[in-house]
Every structure is written in C-alpha cells, then in structure tokens.
Amino acid sequence: MGETAILQFAPFSSAVEAGFWHQFTQFKLDVLHLSEEAVPIAGSYVNSDAPGLPSRLNVEYDALQRDRLPSKLSCAAVGTLINTNTLEEFRNRTKQELLKTSACGLWDAINSDRALENPSLLSSFLMFTFADLKKYHYYYWFAFPAFTLPKTIPLVKEPQNLSAKLTTEQSASLLLVCQGLGTDVDRGFFTITQSGNEFCIHPLKDYPQLRTTANGANRDVYLVFSDPCTLPQNPGWPLRNLLTLVTLKWSKHWSIYKILCLRVRTRHGVQDASHSLFVDVDLGGLVGQGNTPEMPPFLGWERNERGKMGPRLVNLSASMDPTKLAESAVDLNLKLMRWRVAPQLDLPIIQNTKCLLLGAGTLGCSVARCLLGWGVRQISLVDSGKVSFSNPVRQNLFTFNDCLDGGKYKATAAAESLAEIYPKVNSKGVVVNIPMPGHTVGESLVEQVRNDVSTLEQLIDEHDVIFLLMDSRESRWLPTVLGAAKHKLVLTAALGFDSYLVIRHGYRTKDYQSEASTSSSKCPTALSKQIPGDMLGCYFCNDVVAPGDSTHDRTLDQQCTVTRPGVSYLAAAHVTELLVSLLQHPDKGLAEARVNDQVDVKEGELGPVPHSIRGFLGRHQLLTPASTAFQQCSGCCDKVISAYREEGFEFLLKVFNSSTHLEKVSGLSELHQCIDDSQVITPEDYDAVILD
C-alpha cells in the first residue's frame, strides 16, 4: 500500500422523529419559554443498518427526557440543544462560535478523562433550532464536532472484512461476547482481547493496561467501536474522535493500533458481523512529548438535503390533524402569557371549569367567544328563543342561514357554532324556558314548568359557574336562588342603553349558614374596608321590591334590549375576565372585594377582584362599587334559600304565581310596613319643594 493511503470517514446524517417536534413544542411552551440556554438532549445510533443506508444519528420523541436510556441494541450519543426565539436570530447566530463551544466541551472531556469514563461523549452533537409554533415550521441544523487530530490518518494496510480475518468459529465467539455490551461496558466504544478463538470485552479505559500486559503473550488487543456506517471500505464518524483520544492519550507509547469497526446485522433471526472492518492505523509521532497540545481545528456542521452547508426545514402543518392544530394554537396563545406577564397563571383550572350560560343572545354569544379565548372546554347554553333576522349582526355566533325557515333555536345554533369555531370544545345547547316570578302558571302548564325547573336544577348541578345573561330582571331570580342553594359561582351581566352592570354574587360555601350564625361580629359594616366573598350581595340585594312581570303592557322598544352595540361586548369581556380573575385568586369565590380604590386587598395572579363593575359608555367611565348581602334580599337571603330547600317546587310555584309571596318570605313586606310615612316624599311634596 502506498504512503498516500489515508483513512476517510462517513459523516453522520441526522434523523429526527416527527414525534420529537410535538414534544419539543410542549417543552418550548412549558419549560424553555424565552430562554436560549443550552439544554441536554439524547441521541442514539445503531450498527445494524442494511447496506446503502446513511450513518444515522436518531433523535426520538423522548429525547428531551433527562432519565432517557437508549434501547438495548443502540448506542447513546450525548447532545446539546440550543433554540432561538426568532428566525432572524437563527440565521444571524455565528455558527462557527456555536460549533467551537461544542468542540471545547468535547476537548475538555477528552483531556479530563471524562470521555474514558463515559465514552458516549465521543459521539456528542449539537442541535440548533428555531420553532415557528404558529405555522408548525421547524428549522434545525445539526453539528457533529470532530477534531483534525491527527490531520491525516495513515493506514498500515487496506481495511479488511471480518470474514476474511476471522474463522467462522471465531466470529461466533466474538458475537457471543458482544451480547454482554451495555451492562458494565459501553456499547459504543470498548476494548476486545483475542487469544486464539477466545474473545473478551473490556471498558475502553482499560486499553493501556491490556496493551501493556499483552506484550510477550499470544494475545491481540483491539480498539472497538460500534460502526453506524454501511460503506464497504470506510468507517463511521464516531471513530474520528476515538482516534483523537488515542492520539492524545496513548500515541506516545504505541504507534500502531488495531481497530475493529463492529457492524452486526440480523437476518432471519441470525446475527451476522462478516461485513465489519478491521483497520490498522499508524498514529506515531503526531503528538510531542511535552504538555497537552492546544485544541486542534475542528469541523462538523451537517450538510442539508441539497448537499449544501445550511439548515433543514420540516413542515408538520400539512400532516397534523386540523383539530390538533387548533388545540395547540389555542394553548399556544394562552401559554405565551406565562412567559413574561403571568408566570403563575393556572391554565388547567380555567380549561376544566364547566360554564353554564343562561341566555344565548347578545351577551351569551359574546361571553361564549370570550370563554373560548381563555381555553374553556365545556360550555352549555340555555335559551328558548329562536334566531331572528335582527340577531346575526349583534349576536356573533349566528349567521343569516340560522334565521331561515322560522329560525333555529338560539341555544342549539350557538352550541353548533362554537363547535365549528373550535372542534375540541364540548358545547351543548338546551332549549328550556326559565320560569319567572309574577308570570302566572296555569294548571295546564304546571307539569311543563316543573320539568323546566328540574332541567335547570340538573344543569346547575353539573356545572361550576353560572352566567346570568338574560334580558329581563325577573328571569335572573330562579338561577340566583338555585346558584346560592347549590354553592355555585354566579355572575350576572345586564345592559342599559349606554351602560352595563357586571356583578359576582356572594359565594355561599356549604357551611355558610353555620359560619353566619357564629361570626355575626365579623359581618362588615358601612365603614368596612373589605368585604369577604361570602358576604357580598347578589344582583337583587340592592332592590327593596321583589322582581315581577316587567314585559307586561310594554311597547316594542321597551320589550327589546335597546343598547349601543358596543356595550354588550364590553360587558361580556368584563364578566368573563371577572371569572378568570376569581379562578386565579388563591381564595377563588371567597376573594374579598374592596370598598374603594384606596383600600388594599389580597390579590390573585391577575390582580384584585372587584364585586361589581358598572360601565358608562356615554362618559367612558368605570366604577367598581362593592356592597354586602341584604338580609331581606329576594334572591339570596337565608329565608328564601331555606324556603326553597324545605318546600322545593311548591315554594317556587307560589312565587311564579305571585311575587308578593316572595316579598312576604324574604321580609320585604315587613320592611315596607316599617317605613315611617314621614320619610316618604310623594311627587306632590317634590313639586312643592321645587316651587318654593
């Protein structure tokens, strides 16, 4: 063989499983956030590929798991992942500096003997990435750092196939001992000794001792590595760093080294290593006798599929389930909040909250859309009305087609629209009338009303939060009573022409009554600075009359909710955000409310939680008043709740037929009688005052 014969290596080719990118997406959102720090990643390769395949370094779906171990028949590769936050940063980052940092770590591992203790470090790699999580485009570039030490590697003789060097009996013996790899001896790099037909495997670090003791004995010592290459005359890339280690550590003692490039294929259940290569190299005189040399030149960036130095791109958007894409995109927008603004935001509690929307009109549609934006997965809508031609322009879950043929039911049409917008939402529409105080129930309708009440009770039992989004005062009464009796979070939104009210009802815990009876001294007064969540008033607590039939003898403009179009969107946004603020508060529904802005209260992740929000669009003004529960409230006082629990539907039926019965039970009638006539100003008295 001539002096110019040198050893050449087949470079690695990266192979990334599609499942890895899904795991990487979650890792980016939940762990990395905006960090560009290097993180460990695991790779692997095998020495059993069929002829014609490239030398592949595999990155599998679980490559980011810290405790990941390679499979039994694969070799570990230690990697580093660096991810950038922008495509510009990915393009502009100095690639040579990245490779140098990786090479420095490898050089240090070789010099400090860490590579002898953990030979998989010799197969280290760098994965440089940018993930466009909106388009599901992933840019990546692999580097497999290696040193040009020695710069050229002279061959003592031509590489020789194992079948030409070993007998059949020796080959079988070699394969038998190699079955013990991966326990005490690293599968990627190790040492083998041969005495006749007998072989024995040893850790790589034992090579100097074995070589020394082999002098004078009839024994050969081989450096062995699991070779991922399938070319007939060339070894794979891992040998390059192994020879650097050998040159640096042992070339002062020995010049000639016997190397076995081990390749083991299994065909028809039988292992075959006949295509493995024996290579003899001369490394003498490459390193002086002085101190450790400086780090030599290095290389290692992978060429892309076009054969050029550059990154690769994988586009997973076309291959992913559109529903999964939508789910990931919704989660992405929410998880981005945790990167900078609200790192403690508890998204699962929002996602798992079951919301019941009573009313699927202007407010109901807007609230449902806001809840979708926060990732709420279960939304039920209740309404008995149908979509009319005036609705779609103001109620954003309906279209013109929903108005045809008499109109679809609002509840079911809205639920279907939500599922079209976001297929992962569990939306349900329920068509049911909500019985109201003062709306007389004839004998023929009693059973129908009983069924309606039963349906509403069941729905409230099944949900965590109740939104009262109806367009009449009295329609909010029954859900208010049921929500208080069943210990649910209840929120109300109501509209005026250019104003709106959003309020959270006082949250009654299951032991509310016992607490109330033993802690009367703790009840807030007019001078209190904070009001606990269980002592806040409900929608009806500021009224001194019971709700009645507000639609009787009304003109068209009085029967419809006449309001500026933007008011409903403001109210819907505020009532949704009020719920989310409650869910992110450590006290949840018991979060205290402050009486004025100068008072400090316990805050949640999204700030303090007001009792109510009153918006005035005409003045572009917001107020956040707070008030305590009213002892004679027609909606939430103890007497009304007790009457419902004791009498059930019979109590409700009396109220439906006469709102004065509700005033008697709550104590409002008695309150009216106690008012001193001298304290009442009649219209005549008022006119007299003006005239004077």
Secondary structure, DSSP 4 states (H G I P E B T S, - for coil): --TT-B---BPEEEEE-HHHHHHHHHHIIIIITT----EEEEEEE-S-PPTT--EEEEE-TTTT-TT----TTSEEEEEEEEEESSHHHHHHS-HHHHHHHHHHHHHHHHHTTHHHHSGGGGG-EEEEEEEETTTTEEEEEEEEEEE-SSSS-BBSS--EEHHHHS-HHHHHHHHHHHTTTTSSS-SSEEEEEEETTEEEEEEGGGHHHHHHHHTTSS-EEEEEEE-----SS--BTHHHHHHHHHHHHHTTT-SEEEEEEE--EEETTEEE-TT-EEEEEE-TTSS-SSSPPPPPPEEEEPB-TTSSBS-EEEE-TTTS-HHHHHHHHHHHHHHTHHHHT-TT--HHHHHT-EEEEE--SHHHHHHHHHHHHTT--EEEEE---B--TTSTTTSTT--GGGGSTT--BHHHHHHHHHHHH-TT-EEEEE------TTS---GGGHHHHHHHHHHHHHHHHH-SEEEE--SSSGGGHHHHHHHHHTT-EEEEEEE-SSEEEEEEPP---TTHHHHHHH-GGG---TT-SEE-GGGB--TTTT-SS-----STT--HHHHS----HHHHHHHHHHHHHHHHHHHTSTTGGG--EESSTTS----BTTB---SEEEEETTTTEEE----BPPTT-TTT-HHHHHHHHHHTHHHHHHHHH-HHHHHHHHTHHHHHHHS-GGGPPPHHHHHHHHH-
